[in-house]
Amino acid sequence: MQSINPATGALLRSYTPHTPAQVEERIRAAVNAQREWSRRAPRDRGALLKRIAALLIERSHPLAAIMTEEMGKPIAEAVAEVRKCAWVCAHYCEEGPGMLATESIEVGGPEAMVRYDPLGLVFAVMPWNFPFWQVFRMAAPALVAGNALLVKHAPNTQGCMKAMEDLALEAGLPPGLLSSLVIDVDQVPAVIHDPRIAAVTVTGSERAGAAVASEAGRALKKAVLELGGSDPFIVLEDADLDAAAAAGVTSRCLNSGQSCCAAKRFVVVESVAEAFEGKLAAGMAALRIGDPMEPGIQVGPMARPDLRDALDDQVKRSLAAGARVLTGGGPPQLSEGLDPSSYFAPTVLTGVSLDSPAATEETFGPLAAVIRVKDEAEAIAVANDTEYGLAASVWTADRARGKRIAAQLHTGGVFINKMAGSDPRVPFGGVGKSGYGRELGVWGLREFVNVKTVWVE
């Protein structure tokens, strides 16, 4: 396994996958750590999460630099990601014990209660695009609930995972409680089927989710899937176009466009479409592209050359289907020393038809596809015309109208006059081919607990 800097093409590090014996050793260590960890009170477990949060804040810049080197995230965004991980740890330190408190149920005579006990050992398959956040948003609630975690991270972000392991040990977590498995994809089924694995979670593509869910189903293991999206960004005729366009640029190009819940399909009412397109294209064209380590850079490379090539192919096929380029559409101009094979200019397509690749496929990169509609009803129909259902954004001056539309959208989340995102206090997840189960909030914490009824006659 190799980690290659996508900005320069330079080899950073090579990793040898764990042998079956090493995998066995790590599973055994995790089981032992979880046994001891589960006996601690939730508040004691939360105190160590608070220590992790402090270390994340203290070391946010060096940790961010590892992320930027390995997958190309602009350094300012990388620092923000590390600090968001501190937030989720602090949140579950404070709120987790209450979420786990035993609840009494009135049954008219006998004593009945519901306990929330840990499941045991959770196996997580994680992607490269938010290499710290996607681990911690799953790990923080699972750990405070008393579980242990084994993480198979993406091949190109092993340095990030090693940093998280080291941080957990320094904070005082038992050795093995949060640890990595450096394994290839073909080794994943054997881990899922190991009887000591209690549950599985995956964040990634539809294909990865289907493969993991299939194995988890055969093994009768609980699974949580957070997969791709083709998220609609609805702009109605009464929207604040300046605010909508600015949010659209940020949403589409955050992490160089490599986000599952980024705005991808801009569904715009015809009467304001031309004005909105102009503002969106101007905002995209003004973004600074370059070395992600340089302060002020807003768009870095995509994480790998093959990802950039896949996006380029989607643009070309969409143009062949009748779309037009308003800005971008190919490689940007770069300063000397940068590898152009992973860069793609922020792009806006208009005239996108409903059967165009930019409308029917998940686009993972800085590509905004504008689809014009005649009115609100058509906007809702187009927004729902997808197999995915992760998040949606709705822009209107009428809050009541926004909430009425939210009730009609088939997604896991709807954000009115705000770009889609995640927050430790509310659930995050999707429907359809965007997966099932939830992360964050009390809902994410209770995905990996045994909801146990205790009845005393």
RASULFEN-V790824 format. One record per residue. N is the residue number from 1. SS is DSSP state (H for helix, E for strand, - for the rest). PHI is phi in whole degrees, 0 to 359 (999 if undefined). NEAR is the number of other C-alpha atoms within 12 Angstrom. Layout:
n,ss,phi,near
N,SS,PHI,NEAR
N,SS,PHI,NEAR
This chain:
n,ss,phi,near
1,-,999,22
2,E,234,25
3,E,251,31
4,E,240,33
5,-,294,36
6,-,290,40
7,-,286,39
8,-,243,34
9,-,82,26
10,-,280,19
11,E,288,17
12,E,268,24
13,E,205,20
14,E,242,18
15,-,230,22
16,-,266,16
17,-,302,24
18,-,295,21
19,-,283,15
20,H,306,18
21,H,294,12
22,H,291,17
23,H,298,28
24,H,299,20
25,H,299,19
26,H,286,34
27,H,296,38
28,H,297,26
29,H,295,26
30,H,294,36
31,H,298,35
32,H,295,25
33,H,295,31
34,H,293,38
35,H,300,24
36,H,288,22
37,H,297,35
38,H,293,32
39,-,279,20
40,-,280,25
41,-,291,24
42,H,308,33
43,H,293,28
44,H,291,25
45,H,294,40
46,H,297,37
47,H,298,29
48,H,286,33
49,H,297,44
50,H,296,33
51,H,294,26
52,H,299,42
53,H,302,34
54,H,296,27
55,H,293,31
56,H,297,38
57,H,294,26
58,H,300,18
59,-,245,24
60,H,301,31
61,H,287,23
62,H,296,23
63,H,292,36
64,H,298,39
65,H,297,32
66,H,298,37
67,H,300,46
68,H,297,50
69,H,299,40
70,H,280,46
71,H,226,49
72,-,87,51
73,-,295,49
74,-,309,43
75,H,301,37
76,H,296,31
77,H,292,37
78,H,295,43
79,H,299,32
80,H,299,29
81,H,295,36
82,H,299,43
83,H,291,29
84,H,293,31
85,H,297,43
86,H,298,37
87,H,299,33
88,H,292,45
89,H,294,44
90,H,296,34
91,H,299,34
92,H,284,43
93,H,298,36
94,H,280,28
95,H,262,31
96,H,302,39
97,H,303,31
98,H,293,24
99,H,295,33
100,-,264,38
101,-,297,22
102,-,298,20
103,E,251,19
104,E,272,18
105,E,242,17
106,E,283,13
107,-,236,13
108,-,78,11
109,-,133,10
110,-,295,13
111,E,265,16
112,E,230,19
113,E,211,20
114,E,239,22
115,E,256,23
116,E,239,32
117,E,258,32
118,E,296,35
119,-,282,34
120,-,136,37
121,E,253,46
122,E,254,47
123,E,256,50
124,E,242,44
125,E,253,47
126,-,244,46
127,-,264,36
128,-,265,38
129,-,285,44
130,-,232,43
131,-,294,47
132,-,270,49
133,H,299,41
134,H,289,40
135,H,282,47
136,H,289,45
137,H,292,44
138,H,269,51
139,H,287,46
140,H,302,49
141,H,293,48
142,H,295,56
143,H,289,54
144,H,295,53
145,-,283,49
146,-,104,45
147,-,270,47
148,E,248,50
149,E,227,55
150,E,248,51
151,E,242,48
152,E,266,44
153,-,270,41
154,-,295,40
155,H,303,36
156,H,274,37
157,H,236,43
158,H,294,39
159,H,296,37
160,H,298,43
161,H,295,38
162,H,299,29
163,H,297,31
164,H,292,43
165,H,301,32
166,H,298,25
167,H,296,34
168,H,297,35
169,H,294,23
170,H,296,21
171,H,287,25
172,-,107,25
173,-,294,37
174,-,303,32
175,-,304,30
176,-,95,33
177,-,291,44
178,E,232,49
179,E,219,42
180,E,257,42
181,-,243,40
182,-,272,36
183,-,225,29
184,-,278,25
185,H,302,22
186,H,289,16
187,H,269,22
188,H,296,34
189,H,304,28
190,H,297,24
191,H,293,37
192,H,302,39
193,H,279,25
194,-,298,27
195,-,297,21
196,-,278,30
197,E,278,38
198,E,268,35
199,E,202,40
200,E,226,47
201,E,222,49
202,E,220,45
203,E,242,49
204,-,169,38
205,-,283,32
206,H,302,30
207,H,295,19
208,H,296,29
209,H,297,32
210,H,296,27
211,H,294,27
212,H,292,42
213,H,298,36
214,H,297,22
215,H,293,27
216,H,297,33
217,H,296,20
218,H,297,17
219,-,271,23
220,-,55,19
221,-,250,30
222,E,300,34
223,E,224,36
224,E,238,40
225,E,239,42
226,E,243,49
227,-,246,45
228,-,282,42
229,-,204,45
230,-,230,51
231,-,291,53
232,E,278,52
233,E,235,47
234,E,270,57
235,E,243,53
236,-,267,38
237,-,293,29
238,-,260,28
239,-,287,31
240,-,282,25
241,H,294,31
242,H,296,24
243,H,294,24
244,H,296,40
245,H,294,39
246,H,298,30
247,H,294,35
248,H,297,48
249,H,298,42
250,H,297,35
251,H,298,41
252,H,286,48
253,H,250,47
254,H,303,45
255,H,58,42
256,H,55,51
257,H,83,43
258,-,260,45
259,-,222,44
260,-,294,47
261,-,255,47
262,-,291,43
263,-,296,50
264,-,237,52
265,E,253,51
266,E,269,51
267,E,262,49
268,E,238,46
269,E,295,34
270,H,308,27
271,H,297,20
272,H,241,29
273,H,298,32
274,H,297,24
275,H,295,22
276,H,295,40
277,H,302,41
278,H,298,25
279,H,292,27
280,H,296,41
281,H,296,36
282,H,296,23
283,H,295,32
284,H,294,38
285,H,293,29
286,-,276,22
287,-,294,29
288,-,274,26
289,E,248,39
290,-,168,38
291,-,292,36
292,-,294,40
293,-,282,35
294,-,276,24
295,-,301,21
296,-,94,17
297,-,287,28
298,-,255,36
299,E,227,46
300,-,257,52
301,-,285,52
302,-,287,51
303,-,291,47
304,-,211,39
305,H,301,27
306,H,293,19
307,H,290,27
308,H,297,34
309,H,295,24
310,H,295,27
311,H,294,37
312,H,300,33
313,H,294,24
314,H,297,34
315,H,296,41
316,H,297,24
317,H,291,25
318,H,291,34
319,H,296,27
320,H,295,19
321,-,272,21
322,-,114,21
323,-,287,31
324,E,233,28
325,E,271,29
326,E,266,31
327,E,202,30
328,-,76,29
329,-,100,35
330,-,189,30
331,-,287,27
332,-,273,27
333,-,281,20
334,-,233,25
335,-,285,16
336,-,296,11
337,-,99,14
338,-,264,25
339,-,270,29
340,H,289,29
341,H,292,29
342,H,248,38
343,-,258,44
344,-,219,44
345,-,292,42
346,-,306,51
347,E,232,46
348,E,238,45
349,E,251,42
350,E,239,39
351,-,67,33
352,-,280,36
353,-,275,28
354,-,292,31
355,-,258,21
356,-,286,29
357,H,306,32
358,H,293,46
359,H,258,43
360,H,261,29
361,-,251,32
362,-,288,40
363,-,257,41
364,-,248,44
365,-,165,50
366,-,281,53
367,E,235,55
368,E,253,55
369,E,250,52
370,E,263,48
371,E,243,41
372,E,273,36
373,E,226,30
374,-,276,21
375,-,198,22
376,H,301,30
377,H,299,21
378,H,291,23
379,H,300,36
380,H,295,34
381,H,297,21
382,H,293,37
383,H,301,45
384,-,276,35
385,-,276,25
386,-,202,34
387,-,279,26
388,-,268,38
389,-,193,36
390,-,269,46
391,E,210,48
392,E,217,50
393,E,236,47
394,E,234,51
395,E,242,44
396,-,202,31
397,-,282,20
398,-,257,18
399,H,297,18
400,H,297,14
401,H,296,21
402,H,300,29
403,H,292,21
404,H,295,18
405,H,293,32
406,H,304,31
407,-,293,20
408,-,258,23
409,-,265,35
410,-,269,31
411,-,218,38
412,-,282,37
413,E,205,35
414,E,230,39
415,E,241,35
416,E,263,34
417,-,58,33
418,-,202,32
419,-,288,36
420,-,294,38
421,-,190,32
422,-,232,33
423,-,213,23
424,-,304,36
425,-,272,26
426,-,231,22
427,-,289,30
428,E,225,41
429,-,164,43
430,-,227,36
431,-,232,31
432,H,63,28
433,H,281,32
434,H,274,40
435,E,107,38
436,E,208,33
437,-,87,32
438,-,225,36
439,E,247,42
440,-,72,40
441,H,63,30
442,H,294,32
443,H,293,25
444,H,291,39
445,H,297,45
446,H,277,37
447,H,294,37
448,H,243,44
449,E,229,33
450,E,270,25
451,E,279,22
452,E,252,20
453,E,275,17
454,E,239,20
455,E,240,18
456,E,244,15
457,-,281,10
